[in-house]
Amino acid sequence: MFPLNAWYAAAWDTEVGRTLLPRTICDRPLVLYRTTSGDAVALADACWHRLVPLSMGELHGDELICGYRGLAYGPNGRCTRMPAQETVNPSAAVASHPVVERHRFVWVWLGDPAAADPDLVPDLHWNDDPQWAGDGESILLDCDYRLVLDNLMDLTHEQFLHADSLASDELSEAEPDVAHDEHSVTLTRWMRGIEAPPFLAVQLRRKNPAHDGPVDRWQVIRFTAPSTITIDVGVAPTGTGAPEGDRSAGVNGYVLNTVTPAAAGGSTEDVKPRRRAEVKPQVIVERVPRAVQSAVRVVRTVRV
């Protein structure tokens, strides 16, 4: 059901330490931890012997000890010790998944390890770029992860769901440009010579108190398979060159979203918005619609 030859954000880098962290990704139970040297590890969360969750065990140095019969596993998933016997069954092992730490996240690859190319980790470099301010959160939702992708790729919902902050009639009227390659789809929408929506108008007046006229508004939404979406948004006074590439007179922000499916099952009924946009200093936290279906973890950050 889920694409497995892909990188998924399993956790914030600060969540993974010397305490065993259970996570389910794409119906695969995992246990995350760090070795004594600080390297992140992702093992299948089921002991080879009786499938007891290894996350119920404990760490002894770099070995993870099963809490049931005491089998010890190294970071590579191989069993290193079996209590009460001198030899270790050569088949005793659990899956050890490729891990990459990048952009403040621990990314895990669940498919063919030979295909785990670190260059395929989605680009979220704004997360650790000192030129951008902001922060984020994890949101655990009971929904099909594709509903979240639909919500983020089609921002015309702002015209109705965010009427007091981000709405513009032009959202439904402006024709988007769509481009794609092997791994991504980019949707670009320009709305020229319009009245700025309330939230962006406030931000622009902070930068340019004298401005009181039309703006050029942009939305550049980039989907990277299977489940990462970056949203480049902003406004600039009309005539200052934003559509041609000079955004210096305007205000600009990025909303970074990576969605990690947990478990499948359920229905897609009873879709309800949980909250409208909550505005904090330099940070927008938007709660996405909730649907009763499979669990999904959304990691969202906002950079301005």
C-alpha positions as CSV (number, residue, x, y, z in Angstrom):
1,M,0.0,0.0,0.0
2,F,2.8,2.4,0.8
3,P,5.9,3.3,-1.3
4,L,8.8,1.8,0.5
5,N,11.8,2.9,-1.6
6,A,11.6,6.4,-0.2
7,W,12.9,8.5,2.7
8,Y,10.4,9.2,5.5
9,A,10.9,11.6,8.4
10,A,10.8,9.2,11.4
11,A,11.5,11.8,14.1
12,W,13.0,15.2,14.9
13,D,16.7,14.7,15.5
14,T,16.2,15.9,19.1
15,E,13.7,13.1,19.7
16,V,16.2,10.3,19.1
17,G,18.6,9.6,21.9
18,R,19.6,6.9,24.4
19,T,16.0,6.2,25.2
20,L,14.3,3.6,23.0
21,L,11.8,5.4,20.7
22,P,9.0,3.2,19.1
23,R,7.6,4.5,15.8
24,T,5.3,2.9,13.2
25,I,6.0,3.9,9.6
26,C,4.1,2.5,6.7
27,D,2.7,-0.3,8.8
28,R,6.3,-1.2,9.9
29,P,7.0,-1.0,13.7
30,L,10.5,0.5,14.3
31,V,12.6,1.3,17.3
32,L,14.9,4.3,17.1
33,Y,17.9,5.1,19.3
34,R,21.5,6.5,19.2
35,T,24.7,4.6,19.7
36,T,27.2,5.7,22.3
37,S,29.0,7.6,19.4
38,G,25.7,9.5,18.6
39,D,24.7,7.7,15.4
40,A,21.0,7.2,14.8
41,V,19.7,3.6,14.4
42,A,16.4,2.2,13.2
43,L,15.7,-1.5,13.8
44,A,12.5,-3.5,13.3
45,D,10.7,-3.4,16.6
46,A,10.2,-7.2,17.0
47,C,12.7,-9.6,18.5
48,W,13.7,-12.5,16.3
49,H,12.9,-15.0,19.0
50,R,9.2,-14.3,20.0
51,L,8.5,-11.0,18.2
52,V,8.4,-9.1,21.5
53,P,8.8,-5.3,20.8
54,L,12.5,-4.5,21.2
55,S,11.4,-1.0,22.3
56,M,10.4,-2.7,25.6
57,G,14.0,-3.6,26.2
58,E,17.0,-1.5,27.2
59,L,20.4,-0.4,25.8
60,H,23.7,-1.7,27.1
61,G,26.3,0.3,25.4
62,D,25.6,-0.1,21.6
63,E,23.6,-3.3,22.2
64,L,19.8,-3.4,22.4
65,I,18.7,-6.1,24.9
66,C,15.3,-7.7,24.4
67,G,13.2,-7.4,27.6
68,Y,11.8,-10.9,27.3
69,R,14.7,-13.4,26.9
70,G,17.7,-11.1,26.8
71,L,18.8,-11.5,23.2
72,A,21.3,-8.8,22.4
73,Y,21.3,-7.0,19.0
74,G,23.9,-4.7,17.5
75,P,23.1,-1.5,15.4
76,N,23.3,-3.6,12.3
77,G,20.4,-5.8,13.5
78,R,22.5,-8.9,14.0
79,C,22.0,-10.9,17.3
80,T,25.3,-10.7,19.2
81,R,24.5,-12.7,22.3
82,M,22.0,-15.4,23.4
83,P,21.7,-16.0,27.2
84,A,22.5,-19.6,28.4
85,Q,24.2,-20.7,25.2
86,E,27.7,-20.3,23.8
87,T,26.7,-20.1,20.1
88,V,24.4,-17.6,18.4
89,N,22.0,-18.9,15.8
90,P,23.4,-17.4,12.5
91,S,19.8,-16.6,11.3
92,A,19.1,-14.5,14.4
93,A,18.7,-10.9,13.2
94,V,16.2,-8.1,12.7
95,A,16.0,-5.6,9.9
96,S,18.3,-2.6,10.3
97,H,17.1,0.3,8.0
98,P,19.3,2.9,6.4
99,V,19.2,6.2,8.3
100,V,20.2,9.8,7.3
101,E,20.1,12.9,9.5
102,R,19.3,16.0,7.5
103,H,17.4,19.3,8.0
104,R,16.8,18.5,11.7
105,F,15.1,15.2,10.9
106,V,16.0,11.6,11.2
107,W,15.0,10.0,7.8
108,V,14.5,6.2,7.4
109,W,14.4,4.1,4.3
110,L,12.2,1.0,4.5
111,G,12.7,-0.5,1.1
112,D,15.7,-2.0,-0.7
113,P,18.8,-0.9,1.3
114,A,20.9,-0.9,-1.9
115,A,18.6,1.8,-3.4
116,A,18.8,4.1,-0.3
117,D,20.5,7.2,-2.0
118,P,21.0,10.0,0.5
119,D,20.7,12.5,-2.4
120,L,17.0,11.6,-2.6
121,V,16.3,13.0,0.9
122,P,13.8,15.8,0.3
123,D,15.2,19.3,0.3
124,L,14.1,21.1,3.5
125,H,17.3,23.1,3.9
126,W,15.4,26.2,5.2
127,N,15.0,24.2,8.5
128,D,18.6,24.7,9.5
129,D,19.4,27.8,7.5
130,P,20.3,30.7,9.8
131,Q,18.9,33.2,7.3
132,W,15.4,31.9,8.0
133,A,13.5,32.3,11.3
134,G,10.7,30.1,12.6
135,D,9.9,26.7,14.0
136,G,7.5,23.8,13.8
137,E,5.7,20.9,15.3
138,S,4.5,17.3,14.8
139,I,0.8,16.7,14.3
140,L,-0.6,13.2,14.7
141,L,-3.8,12.8,12.6
142,D,-6.2,9.9,12.1
143,C,-6.4,10.2,8.3
144,D,-5.2,8.8,5.0
145,Y,-1.9,10.6,4.4
146,R,-3.0,11.4,0.8
147,L,-5.8,13.7,2.2
148,V,-3.1,15.8,3.7
149,L,-1.2,16.0,0.5
150,D,-4.4,17.0,-1.3
151,N,-5.0,19.8,1.2
152,L,-1.5,21.2,0.8
153,M,-1.2,20.9,-3.0
154,D,-4.5,22.7,-3.6
155,L,-4.4,26.0,-1.7
156,T,-7.6,27.3,-3.2
157,H,-9.2,26.1,0.1
158,E,-7.7,29.2,1.7
159,Q,-10.4,31.3,0.0
160,F,-13.0,29.6,2.2
161,L,-11.3,27.9,5.1
162,H,-9.0,30.9,5.9
163,A,-11.4,33.7,5.0
164,D,-10.1,36.0,7.8
165,S,-6.4,35.6,7.1
166,L,-5.3,34.3,3.7
167,A,-8.4,34.5,1.5
168,S,-8.4,36.1,-2.0
169,D,-11.0,35.6,-4.7
170,E,-8.2,35.3,-7.1
171,L,-7.1,32.0,-5.6
172,S,-9.9,30.3,-7.6
173,E,-9.5,32.5,-10.7
174,A,-5.7,32.5,-11.3
175,E,-4.6,29.7,-13.6
176,P,-1.6,27.8,-12.2
177,D,1.4,26.6,-14.1
178,V,2.4,23.0,-13.4
179,A,5.7,21.3,-14.1
180,H,7.1,17.9,-13.1
181,D,10.0,15.6,-13.3
182,E,10.7,12.0,-12.2
183,H,10.5,12.8,-8.4
184,S,8.5,16.0,-8.0
185,V,5.6,18.2,-9.1
186,T,5.7,22.0,-8.9
187,L,2.5,24.2,-9.0
188,T,3.1,27.9,-9.4
189,R,0.3,30.5,-9.1
190,W,0.7,34.2,-9.5
191,M,-2.0,36.7,-8.6
192,R,-1.0,40.2,-10.0
193,G,-2.4,43.5,-8.9
194,I,-4.7,42.3,-6.2
195,E,-5.6,43.4,-2.7
196,A,-3.3,41.7,-0.2
197,P,-5.1,39.1,2.1
198,P,-5.3,40.3,5.7
199,F,-2.4,38.3,7.2
200,L,0.0,39.1,4.4
201,A,-1.1,42.8,4.4
202,V,-0.1,43.1,8.0
203,Q,3.3,41.5,7.3
204,L,3.9,43.8,4.4
205,R,3.0,47.0,6.4
206,R,5.5,46.0,9.0
207,K,8.2,46.1,6.4
208,N,6.8,49.0,4.4
209,P,4.4,51.1,6.5
210,A,3.9,53.5,3.6
211,H,2.5,50.9,1.2
212,D,-1.2,51.0,0.6
213,G,-1.8,49.6,-2.8
214,P,-2.1,46.5,-4.9
215,V,0.3,43.6,-4.6
216,D,1.5,40.7,-6.6
217,R,1.0,37.4,-4.7
218,W,2.7,34.1,-5.3
219,Q,2.3,30.5,-4.3
220,V,4.9,28.0,-5.4
221,I,4.0,24.5,-4.1
222,R,6.5,21.7,-4.6
223,F,5.6,18.0,-4.0
224,T,8.5,15.6,-3.6
225,A,7.5,11.9,-3.7
226,P,6.2,10.3,-1.8
227,S,5.0,12.8,0.9
228,T,7.0,16.1,1.3
229,I,5.5,19.4,0.3
230,T,7.2,22.8,0.5
231,I,5.1,26.0,0.0
232,D,6.8,29.2,-1.0
233,V,4.4,32.1,-0.4
234,G,4.5,35.9,-0.3
235,V,3.4,39.3,-1.6
236,A,5.2,42.3,-3.0
237,P,4.0,45.7,-4.1
238,T,2.8,45.6,-7.7
239,G,5.4,46.9,-10.0
240,T,8.5,46.1,-7.9
241,G,9.6,43.1,-9.9
242,A,8.5,40.1,-7.9
243,P,7.1,38.1,-10.9
244,E,10.4,38.7,-12.7
245,G,12.4,37.4,-9.7
246,D,13.1,40.4,-7.5
247,R,11.2,39.8,-4.2
248,S,13.2,42.2,-2.2
249,A,10.3,44.7,-1.7
250,G,8.0,42.1,-0.5
251,V,7.6,39.5,2.3
252,N,8.3,35.8,1.9
253,G,7.7,32.7,3.9
254,Y,8.1,28.9,3.5
255,V,5.8,26.3,5.0
256,L,7.6,23.0,5.1
257,N,5.6,19.8,5.4
258,T,6.7,16.2,5.4
259,V,4.0,13.5,6.0
260,T,4.8,10.1,7.4
261,P,2.2,7.4,7.1
262,A,1.8,5.2,10.1
263,A,-0.8,2.5,9.8
264,A,-3.5,1.7,7.2
265,G,-7.2,1.1,7.6
266,G,-10.6,2.8,8.3
267,S,-12.8,5.1,6.2
268,T,-12.6,8.6,4.9
269,E,-15.8,9.9,6.3
270,D,-16.4,12.9,8.6
271,V,-13.8,15.3,7.3
272,K,-13.8,18.3,9.6
273,P,-11.4,21.3,10.0
274,R,-9.9,21.2,13.4
275,R,-8.7,24.8,13.7
276,R,-8.1,27.8,11.5
277,A,-4.7,29.4,11.2
278,E,-3.2,30.3,14.5
279,V,-1.0,33.4,14.1
280,K,2.0,33.8,16.4
281,P,5.0,36.2,16.0
282,Q,6.6,35.1,12.7
283,V,5.1,31.7,12.9
284,I,1.9,30.3,11.3
285,V,0.6,27.0,12.7
286,E,-2.2,25.6,10.5
287,R,-4.1,22.5,11.6
288,V,-5.0,20.4,8.7
289,P,-8.4,18.8,8.2
290,R,-9.0,15.6,10.2
291,A,-10.5,12.5,8.6
292,V,-11.2,9.2,10.3
293,Q,-8.9,6.7,8.6
294,S,-5.3,5.6,8.9
295,A,-2.8,7.3,11.3
296,V,-0.4,9.8,9.9
297,R,2.3,12.0,11.3
298,V,2.7,15.4,9.8
299,V,5.9,17.4,10.5
300,R,5.4,21.0,9.7
301,T,7.7,24.0,10.0
302,V,7.2,27.6,9.0
303,R,10.2,29.8,8.0
304,V,10.0,33.6,7.4
